[in-house]
Amino acid sequence: MELGYQDWMSALPEELWDVPLTDLAIPGSHDAMSYCLDINSPLVRSESNLFRLLDRLFYCFTRPLIFKWSTTQDKSIEEQLSLGIRYFDLRIAHKPNDPSSDLYFTHVIYTHLTVVETLLSVATWLESHPREVVILACSHFEGMDDKRHEAFIRSLKKLFGSKLCPRKQSDLTLRSLWASGQQVIVSYESQAAARHQELWPAVPYLWANQRTAQGVISYLDWHQDLGRPGQYSFFVSGLNLTADRAFIAQNPKESLRTLTFSNWERLREWVEEQMPGSEPKSLNIIAGDFVGPLPLCPLVIALNQKLLQKNSSQIKTQMAVN
């Protein structure tokens, strides 16, 4: 699988090179960096005081639960890239009481890998795959003031340089990006983005907050009936499941992994039914958990063949009319 999809964008048929990226089916990784959570790190700032107290009093009980319910991926970012993931959900923060300028990724707790060293790995991977394009969705930013935002943005510009695609670019197709050597779209969920043309606004993420596949599907279908959020922008349909703390406490043998795997078959069927494109009910980015062991990437990438079939059908219809 890794060898088959590490260059899937450049392997697309030429008929799709001029299709806007917002109309292609793109596989994404939810909480992409949770594979390297540090079980001994502090809780993130947004957790409640009650949960902090419980964590201090029952650390040996809470930490294993936190770890197995916060871990959404088990492959490194380089492995996810090679699997075919092109959208990364990156939740960034500065640790409380940390005198250094280091930033980390978060999901209830912090990662042991820093943001800069991780994005350096992405930049290195892109050097070896010059016709692949990634979307880095940076969000949350707990503990970051304006000064830290500006320092991080400088790091982004230094790391990716001319590979960054400015937000004002109108012709956002593979052919145009290849011609300009641009490979990185950074969406930035902060007002600081407005000051830098290299940063795009936050990408809408449709999150069902449901524990079952049917709950997720019902939510996404409801949004499809409303029409895509932003006719000409990226958006994400999240397949990720969520369990509340009551369910977690009542099901000590469960984990996010077992929950995801037990619901996968129904989610897979739903993905296969989807259609990319510019229509109101078309999908764009489809993100999920455990994108290594579960075959999300080939399923989503294969949806782009429907665009070819649709274009071929339209051409035949037009020829018949003429």
Residue pairs with C-beta under 8 A, 6 or more apart in sequence:
1 83
1 84
1 295
1 297
1 298
2 79
2 82
2 83
3 82
4 298
5 82
5 83
5 84
5 297
5 298
5 301
6 81
6 82
6 83
6 84
6 129
6 132
7 129
7 131
7 132
8 84
8 132
8 297
8 301
9 86
9 131
9 132
9 133
9 174
10 129
10 131
10 132
10 174
12 174
12 304
13 308
15 308
15 311
16 24
16 174
16 304
16 307
16 308
17 173
17 174
17 175
17 178
18 173
18 174
18 175
19 173
19 174
19 307
20 172
20 173
20 232
20 278
21 133
21 172
21 173
21 174
21 177
21 185
21 234
22 172
22 232
22 233
22 234
22 278
22 284
23 276
23 277
23 278
23 282
23 284
23 307
24 276
24 284
24 304
24 307
25 274
25 276
25 283
25 284
25 286
25 300
25 301
25 303
25 304
26 86
26 87
26 135
26 284
26 285
26 286
26 300
27 84
27 85
27 86
27 87
27 285
27 286
27 287
27 291
27 296
27 297
27 299
27 300
27 301
28 85
28 86
28 87
28 88
28 89
28 135
28 236
28 285
28 286
28 287
28 288
29 73
29 80
29 85
29 87
29 88
29 89
29 287
29 288
29 291
30 72
30 73
30 89
30 238
30 239
30 240
30 287
30 288
30 289
31 70
31 72
31 73
31 89
31 91
31 107
31 240
31 289
32 73
32 77
32 80
32 85
32 88
32 89
32 90
32 105
33 73
33 77
33 90
33 91
33 105
33 107
33 111
33 113
33 118
34 70
34 71
34 72
34 73
34 105
34 107
34 111
35 71
35 73
35 74
35 75
35 76
36 76
36 105
36 111
36 112
36 113
37 67
37 70
37 71
37 107
37 108
37 109
37 110
37 111
37 112
38 109
38 110
38 111
38 112
39 63
39 64
39 66
39 67
39 109
40 63
41 95
41 104
41 109
41 110
41 111
41 112
42 95
42 96
42 109
42 110
43 51
43 52
43 55
43 108
43 109
44 93
44 106
44 108
44 109
44 110
44 142
45 93
45 96
45 142
45 143
46 142
47 55
47 108
54 62
55 62
55 63
55 66
65 248
65 252
66 108
66 109
67 109
68 255
68 256
68 257
69 108
69 243
69 248
69 255
69 256
70 107
70 108
70 109
70 256
71 107
71 256
71 257
72 107
72 240
72 256
72 289
72 290
73 80
73 289
73 290
73 291
73 292
74 257
74 290
74 292
74 293
75 83
75 291
75 292
76 121
77 88
77 118
77 121
77 122
78 121
78 125
79 292
80 88
80 291
80 292
81 122
81 125
81 129
81 132
81 134
82 125
83 291
83 292
83 297
84 297
84 298
84 300
84 301
85 291
85 297
86 132
86 133
86 134
86 135
87 134
87 135
87 137
87 203
87 234
87 236
87 285
87 287
88 134
88 135
88 136
88 137
89 137
89 139
89 205
89 236
89 287
90 105
90 115
90 136
90 137
90 138
90 139
91 105
91 106
91 107
91 139
91 140
92 103
92 104
92 105
92 106
92 115
92 138
92 139
92 140
92 141
92 144
92 152
93 103
93 104
93 105
93 106
93 110
93 140
93 141
93 142
93 143
93 144
94 101
94 102
94 103
94 104
94 142
94 143
94 144
94 148
95 102
95 104
95 110
95 143
96 143
101 148
101 151
102 114
102 115
102 116
103 114
103 115
103 116
103 144
103 148
103 152
104 110
104 111
104 112
104 113
104 114
104 115
105 111
105 113
105 115
105 118
106 140
106 142
115 152
116 155
116 159
119 136
119 155
119 156
119 159
119 160
120 159
122 134
122 136
122 184
123 159
123 160
123 163
126 132
126 134
126 163
126 183
126 184
130 181
130 183
131 174
131 178
132 183
133 165
133 174
133 177
133 182
133 183
133 184
133 185
134 183
134 184
134 185
135 185
135 186
135 187
135 203
135 234
135 285
136 184
136 185
136 186
136 187
137 187
137 189
137 202
137 203
137 205
137 236
138 186
138 187
138 188
138 189
139 189
139 202
140 189
141 149
141 189
141 190
144 152
144 190
146 192
149 190
149 192
150 192
153 188
153 192
153 196
153 198
153 199
156 164
156 186
156 198
156 199
157 164
157 196
157 198
160 183
160 184
160 186
162 181
162 182
163 181
163 182
163 183
163 184
164 182
164 184
164 186
164 198
165 172
165 177
165 180
165 182
165 183
165 184
165 185
165 198
166 197
166 198
167 197
167 198
167 199
167 200
167 201
168 197
169 176
169 182
177 183
185 200
185 234
186 198
186 199
186 200
187 199
187 200
187 201
187 202
187 203
187 234
188 196
188 199
188 200
188 201
188 202
189 202
192 199
193 199
193 200
193 201
203 233
203 234
203 235
203 236
203 285
204 229
204 230
204 233
204 234
204 235
204 236
205 235
205 236
205 238
205 287
206 219
206 220
206 223
206 229
206 235
206 236
206 237
206 238
207 238
207 240
207 242
208 215
208 216
208 218
208 219
208 220
208 238
208 242
209 219
209 242
210 216
210 218
210 219
210 241
210 242
211 241
211 242
211 243
211 244
211 247
211 259
212 241
212 263
213 241
213 263
213 264
213 265
213 266
213 267
213 270
214 266
216 238
216 239
216 240
216 241
216 263
216 267
217 266
217 267
217 270
220 237
220 270
223 229
223 237
224 280
224 281
224 283
225 281
227 280
227 281
228 235
228 280
228 281
228 282
228 284
229 235
231 278
234 284
234 285
235 284
235 285
236 284
236 285
236 286
236 287
237 283
237 284
237 285
237 286
237 287
238 287
238 288
239 267
239 271
239 286
239 287
239 288
239 289
239 296
240 260
240 287
240 288
240 289
241 256
241 259
241 260
241 263
241 289
243 251
243 254
243 256
243 259
247 254
248 254
256 289
257 290
260 288
260 289
260 290
260 294
261 290
261 293
261 294
264 294
267 288
268 295
268 299
271 286
271 296
271 299
271 300
271 303
272 299
274 283
274 286
274 303
275 281
275 282
275 283
275 303
275 306
275 310
276 282
276 283
276 284
276 303
276 304
276 306
276 307
277 306
277 307
277 310
283 303
286 296
286 300
288 294
288 296
291 297
